[in-house]
Amino acid sequence: MITVLAGGVGAARLLRGILAVHPAEDVTAVVNTADDVELHGLHVSPDLDTVTYTLAGAINPETGWGLVDETWQAMDTLRRYGGITWFNLGDRDLGTHLYRTQRLSEGAPLSEVTAEIVRGWELGLTVLPVTDDRLRTMVTIDEQGDGDVVEIGFQEYFVQRRHDVEVRSVRFDGADAALPGPGVLDALAGAERVIIAPSNPIISIGPLLAVPGLREAVEARRSDTVAVSPIIAGAALKGPADRLLRELGHESSVVGVARLYRDLAATLVIDDADADLAPAVEAEGLRCVVAPTIMSGPDEAAALARTVLAA
Ligand code: FO1
């Protein structure tokens, strides 16, 4: 089995590449739920949905989240009333949140609801929430840059403020009491290859490792674990990974990523653009594989998947 630690967009693209070269029935994705948000009385799970929609070939290509061919009639009605409109929920996407919320209200665990949604899109792979318990990334920001800080929810940071604000600290609310979701530890112990997808190390991979037992389970598989750097030439392709690394005292480079993953993965895959930093990565104690890591299309994703599986 191939087990992939996954956040949102970057992980979804690599998973699509993996499914192009490896049987879906033999792939398990352990997905971040700390981006989840309650809005309009609905439970929204962005990373679970981004993975599901991308693998279903139904992702909105412009945004990288939500569904393709989307309409926004419900949002227009909300706007008429002065409702919450800073987080855009398309009419097709709403169907997922209505279903998930109803099933959770019936007492079904998130893992069971996720399996039903994944089955509904006929994906074949196993998608596991990292935990069925409440886990929420909370971000402490310095809004005015004058030293007085406030703690806000992840989506208030990422979407409402367009992550264009300085972060002082990040914590994963609920982590201490969270249990690994059903099948998560087995998926790590039983895999012949564990992959850390090119997701944000702080706010996508970080919450996974914050669930008690997860970090140890990945460390136990270090020799079979391959990580893909989400940082290329010091920058993130999408989202705030580079800023966050710097704001939280890390280096926004493949060496900084190597330091974060040193105890978790024996191999780090970096992009050709960082080939000159391969020795510096190896000096951190990881094997370094240099390859094209920008998944601009399905062929590039499949090629990267082959590299990662062969690493
Ligand atoms: N990201 C945005 O930047 N703006 C949005 O309005 C937005 C809505 C949204 C709705 C459903 C969903 O599953 C994801 C959505 N995202 C939106 C992305 C979301 O913020 C994700 O958490 C990020 O992509 C980080 O994983």
Residues whose N, C-alpha, C, O or C-beta is under 5 A from the ligand:
A	BS01	FO1	G8 D35 S45 P46 D49 W65 G66 W86 F87 N88 F158 V159
